[in-house]
């Protein structure tokens, strides 16, 4: 079972022997990348870290699972990004152990994580803890991960664009939740029952407008998600994500 934290882009997974705080697409150091693209923003590193540490206290979780793209630079984290990652991981592991399921931006995350106790890094196909499978979603999960009763994935940074009566619009991060369609996993002998696609923790990252025609990035989406519904961070059910 995986329960979103109300009004927060994070969830708590009941993994049987422990409860995990699940955070997707943290993108530490994103301001460095934005600066290279000509966008000047003051670093939000301290605010991001404090938000996560408060969540850890509020949820009383036993572990933090970073669901991929903890880092932002695709190669070896350096400079301000590396400092942010080291400070974050040391702060979290003072309280609980950490699991990182590698995303497409986490190519050399081990160069940071290997020097910090209680951090486990697993490759892109993911890991399973109890009845929950975790993978970033940029590549296919292992069959063991996909066969977990609940598959928790990320990578999409799912968004919806909502319009009001006078033609104005706003963008909101959303959760996608639904069953698993085995047709989206044609080479798997077994898949689980439910899938959750997590919103990005970092509010400065872009994303996939799931109610428009952007298309999905994950190889198993949208085909692997059956009867997918979108939910706002406050829990508001929007219904079929394609018709929001």
Backbone torsions as a table, in degrees:
resi	resn	phi	psi	omega
1	UNK	NA	142.6	179.6
2	UNK	-135.2	120.4	-176.6
3	UNK	-114.9	118.7	174.9
4	UNK	-60.3	145.5	173.4
5	UNK	-81.2	123.1	-176.3
6	UNK	-53.2	130.2	176.4
7	UNK	66.3	16.3	179.2
8	UNK	-131.6	145.8	176.6
9	UNK	-84.0	58.8	-178.2
10	UNK	-155.0	162.7	-178.6
11	UNK	-142.4	164.5	174.2
12	UNK	-115.9	125.4	179.5
13	UNK	-103.9	128.5	174.0
14	UNK	-86.3	104.4	-175.6
15	UNK	-99.6	16.7	179.7
16	UNK	90.3	-82.1	-177.9
17	UNK	-79.2	-14.7	-179.3
18	UNK	-155.4	163.5	176.7
19	UNK	-110.5	130.2	-175.1
20	UNK	-114.2	132.3	169.3
21	UNK	-81.3	121.3	-173.9
22	UNK	-106.9	123.7	-178.3
23	UNK	-130.8	127.0	-177.2
24	UNK	-112.6	146.1	170.0
25	UNK	51.5	60.9	179.0
26	UNK	-72.1	-38.2	176.4
27	UNK	51.2	58.4	175.2
28	UNK	-58.0	137.9	178.4
29	UNK	77.3	18.3	-176.3
30	UNK	-59.8	-28.8	-178.9
31	UNK	-64.4	-29.2	178.1
32	UNK	-64.7	-45.7	178.6
33	UNK	-65.5	-40.2	179.0
34	UNK	-64.2	-35.4	179.3
35	UNK	-64.3	-37.0	177.5
36	UNK	-64.0	-25.6	179.6
37	UNK	-92.6	7.6	176.5
38	UNK	90.8	10.0	179.6
39	UNK	-105.5	114.8	-176.9
40	UNK	-96.3	113.4	176.7
41	UNK	-133.3	139.3	175.0
42	UNK	-65.9	144.3	-179.1
43	UNK	-60.5	135.5	178.1
44	UNK	-105.7	20.3	-172.4
45	UNK	-59.1	-46.6	-177.3
46	UNK	-65.7	-41.3	179.2
47	UNK	-63.0	-43.9	177.9
48	UNK	-59.1	-46.7	-177.4
49	UNK	-64.0	-44.0	-178.8
50	UNK	-66.0	-36.6	176.2
51	UNK	-60.5	-42.9	-178.3
52	UNK	-69.8	-41.5	-179.5
53	UNK	-65.3	-35.7	175.9
54	UNK	-64.3	-41.1	177.7
55	UNK	-61.2	-38.8	-179.8
56	UNK	-63.1	-39.4	177.8
57	UNK	-69.4	-45.3	-176.1
58	UNK	-63.8	-37.9	-175.6
59	UNK	-90.5	-16.4	-179.0
60	UNK	54.8	40.8	-178.5
61	UNK	-73.9	157.9	-179.2
62	UNK	-94.4	-12.4	-175.7
63	UNK	-158.4	155.0	168.9
64	UNK	-112.4	128.5	172.5
65	UNK	-108.1	114.7	173.1
66	UNK	-89.2	115.5	-170.1
67	UNK	-88.0	47.7	174.6
68	UNK	88.8	154.6	-175.9
69	UNK	54.7	45.1	168.8
70	UNK	-64.6	-38.7	176.1
71	UNK	-91.0	169.6	177.9
72	UNK	-113.2	-44.2	177.1
73	UNK	-69.2	139.1	-174.9
74	UNK	-74.5	-27.7	-178.1
75	UNK	-93.6	-138.4	-177.5
76	UNK	-78.8	119.7	179.2
77	UNK	-61.7	132.9	-179.6
78	UNK	-136.3	171.5	171.4
79	UNK	54.8	-135.7	-175.7
80	UNK	-62.2	-34.0	179.2
81	UNK	-65.5	-44.1	179.9
82	UNK	-63.5	-41.8	178.8
83	UNK	-61.9	-43.1	178.8
84	UNK	-61.5	-44.8	-179.5
85	UNK	-63.0	-46.3	-179.0
86	UNK	-62.3	-44.8	-179.2
87	UNK	-64.4	-42.4	179.4
88	UNK	-62.5	-52.4	-176.2
89	UNK	-64.2	-38.8	177.7
90	UNK	-66.0	-38.5	179.9
91	UNK	-66.6	-41.6	-178.8
92	UNK	-70.3	-44.5	-176.1
93	UNK	-72.5	-9.0	169.2
94	UNK	-67.8	-18.9	-175.9
95	UNK	-111.6	-48.8	-175.7
96	UNK	-146.7	160.4	174.5
97	UNK	-71.3	162.6	-175.7
98	UNK	-126.7	138.1	168.9
99	UNK	-118.1	131.7	176.3
100	UNK	-116.0	117.2	170.8
101	UNK	-92.3	117.4	-169.6
102	UNK	-64.5	136.5	173.6
103	UNK	-106.9	-177.1	-178.2
104	UNK	-68.7	-15.3	176.6
105	UNK	-96.9	1.8	-173.0
106	UNK	-105.9	32.6	-171.5
107	UNK	-49.8	-46.8	-177.6
108	UNK	-120.9	36.0	-178.6
109	UNK	-61.5	-23.3	179.0
110	UNK	-61.7	-27.4	-179.6
111	UNK	-64.0	-21.9	174.0
112	UNK	-95.0	-50.0	-171.2
113	UNK	-67.2	-33.1	-175.5
114	UNK	-63.8	-20.6	179.9
115	UNK	-91.6	5.5	-175.1
116	UNK	-123.6	125.7	-179.0
117	UNK	-66.1	150.5	175.2
118	UNK	69.3	25.0	172.7
119	UNK	-116.4	123.8	176.9
120	UNK	-112.5	129.0	178.2
121	UNK	-111.2	127.6	177.2
122	UNK	-118.8	151.5	-176.3
123	UNK	-69.6	171.5	-174.8
124	UNK	-51.5	-37.3	178.3
125	UNK	-64.0	-9.5	167.2
126	UNK	93.7	-168.2	-177.8
127	UNK	-148.2	160.6	177.5
128	UNK	-121.9	131.5	175.8
129	UNK	-123.7	109.0	-176.0
130	UNK	62.0	-126.6	-177.3
131	UNK	-94.1	13.8	-178.2
132	UNK	-121.0	126.9	173.7
133	UNK	-98.4	135.6	-178.0
134	UNK	-121.4	127.9	171.2
135	UNK	-151.3	154.5	-179.4
136	UNK	-69.4	-42.5	176.2
137	UNK	110.7	-1.6	178.9
138	UNK	-81.3	-13.3	177.9
139	UNK	-141.1	171.7	-177.5
140	UNK	-69.6	137.2	173.8
141	UNK	-73.7	161.7	171.1
142	UNK	-65.4	161.4	179.9
143	UNK	-65.6	-33.6	177.6
144	UNK	-62.0	-40.9	178.8
145	UNK	-68.1	-45.8	-178.7
146	UNK	-66.5	-25.8	-178.4
147	UNK	-84.5	-5.5	176.7
148	UNK	-62.3	145.3	179.2
149	UNK	-51.9	-36.1	175.6
150	UNK	-123.0	125.6	175.4
151	UNK	-104.5	121.8	-178.4
152	UNK	-110.9	121.9	-174.9
153	UNK	-138.2	177.2	-173.5
154	UNK	-149.0	-132.8	172.7
155	UNK	77.8	-34.6	-174.0
156	UNK	-79.7	-25.0	-169.4
157	UNK	49.9	57.4	-170.7
158	UNK	-60.8	134.1	-179.9
159	UNK	-131.7	157.0	166.8
160	UNK	-128.2	149.5	172.5
161	UNK	-106.3	119.8	-177.0
162	UNK	-107.5	132.2	-179.6
163	UNK	-108.6	144.8	177.1
164	UNK	-99.2	-176.9	-173.4
165	UNK	-67.3	-22.0	-176.9
166	UNK	-104.7	13.5	175.0
167	UNK	92.9	0.1	175.5
168	UNK	-76.7	164.1	-179.3
169	UNK	-145.3	157.9	173.6
170	UNK	-142.3	157.0	179.8
171	UNK	-107.1	135.0	179.9
172	UNK	-131.1	140.6	170.5
173	UNK	-74.2	145.6	-178.9
174	UNK	-138.4	159.4	165.9
175	UNK	-93.3	144.1	168.5
176	UNK	-111.9	130.1	-178.5
177	UNK	-137.4	141.5	178.1
178	UNK	-179.0	-172.9	175.0
179	UNK	-78.7	175.9	174.7
180	UNK	-104.9	126.0	176.6
181	UNK	-93.6	115.5	-177.8
182	UNK	-61.8	-21.9	177.7
183	UNK	-64.0	-21.2	176.7
184	UNK	-82.3	-5.8	179.1
185	UNK	-128.7	64.4	-169.1
186	UNK	-63.8	-21.6	-177.2
187	UNK	-100.1	11.5	-176.6
188	UNK	-104.9	138.0	176.7
189	UNK	-77.5	-26.8	-176.0
190	UNK	-147.7	138.8	171.8
191	UNK	-131.7	166.2	-177.5
192	UNK	-83.6	-158.4	-173.6
193	UNK	-103.1	-37.0	-170.7
194	UNK	-132.7	151.1	174.9
195	UNK	-131.2	139.8	174.3
196	UNK	-126.0	126.0	175.0
197	UNK	-104.8	118.6	-170.7
198	UNK	-86.9	145.3	173.3
199	UNK	-72.5	161.5	176.9
200	UNK	-72.3	135.8	174.8
201	UNK	-68.4	-36.4	-177.0
202	UNK	-79.9	117.2	-177.1
203	UNK	-82.3	4.7	176.6
204	UNK	-103.6	4.1	178.3
205	UNK	-94.5	153.7	175.8
206	UNK	-78.7	-155.8	179.0
207	UNK	177.3	-173.2	179.1
208	UNK	-97.7	121.1	174.9
209	UNK	-79.5	98.8	-170.1
210	UNK	-73.0	-17.0	178.5
211	UNK	-98.0	11.6	175.2
212	UNK	-124.9	-160.0	-171.4
213	UNK	-107.5	29.5	-178.8
214	UNK	-62.8	-31.3	-173.1
215	UNK	83.0	155.3	-178.2
216	UNK	-95.8	158.3	-179.3
217	UNK	-96.8	-32.0	-175.9
218	UNK	-71.5	142.4	-179.8
219	UNK	-67.1	-19.9	-179.0
220	UNK	-106.8	10.8	175.4
221	UNK	-121.7	144.1	4.6
222	UNK	-87.1	-3.8	-170.9
223	UNK	-60.1	-32.0	-176.1
224	UNK	-82.6	-6.5	-178.1
225	UNK	-104.1	115.6	-178.5
226	UNK	-98.2	133.6	176.3
227	UNK	52.9	44.7	-176.1
228	UNK	-69.1	132.8	178.0
229	UNK	-121.9	150.1	179.9
230	UNK	-102.8	141.4	178.0
231	UNK	-131.0	133.5	173.2
232	UNK	-69.3	166.4	-178.9
233	UNK	-62.2	-27.0	179.5
234	UNK	-82.6	3.3	177.8
235	UNK	96.3	-4.7	179.8
236	UNK	-62.0	125.7	179.0
237	UNK	-84.3	121.5	-179.9
238	UNK	-96.1	-11.6	-178.8
239	UNK	87.3	-160.5	-178.6
240	UNK	-50.9	117.9	-174.0
241	UNK	-59.8	-25.1	-178.0
242	UNK	-77.2	-13.3	-175.0
243	UNK	-120.1	14.5	178.4
244	UNK	-67.4	NA	NA
